[in-house]
């Protein structure tokens, strides 16, 4: 029995096609086949914070190409060679005796053996659209924090963001969803946030002004066209990765992030937000992109 090693991910390079060696190939519990390779250009959906969808694409096994129906985070118990996928993973990352892997789901029943070479091809257009959405979400959250910092906090909040502004985004975010050329953040405006010092009523009363100022800031950053770099501490799926960008506001920003991203703000033709107040305690910020 061959020993499974942690998957090396190539989506930070970025690389959209790669040969790889099969490590595991077995029946999936929802039908079809799980395929685990030693390396992959596919970004899987996280089982912990599933804000960034999985990549699409194909796996070529011999002369036959199969669509990747889904791509997930998995973990292999090395003592038994047992694969756990998504929410079934029973351990935290970097647990001794476990290997965290990218699991490609093929809808058909496929037979391939450990050691067999396959070709993995990612849908580049889809991945780049998600990358634009994810990077835009980082930028809009920073812009929102900056706009709220001076006028809408009545006392010093302990948590600051990477630009040194009160971290409304970090305090209030309930959910984030990355989609093609879009990012959606849902914020909870509860008592806890008000106790920390946010003048929520004033912010909501002036929401149109907040939106305009956020969009002005995003446009200034967009026009500057700064590079975006994904710094990684190693090639494995669970090695820490960081989104870096120099917005010319002090030190280079570095945000922990495992998603895929753009390489430059020059990839945006337009970048702007809109707000939707769905209730007195829930605010949604939608970041739109034109590429």
PyMOL commands that set and color helices and strands:
alter all, ss='L'
color gray80, all
select helices_A, chain A and resi 86-88+124-151+168-172+191-196+200-205+207-224+265-267
alter helices_A, ss='H'
color red, helices_A
select strands_A, chain A and resi 8-9+17-27+33-37+39-40+57-61+64-77+82-85+98-106+117-122+173-179+182-188+228-232+241-245+253-256+270-279+282-290
alter strands_A, ss='S'
color yellow, strands_A
deselect
rebuild
show_as cartoon
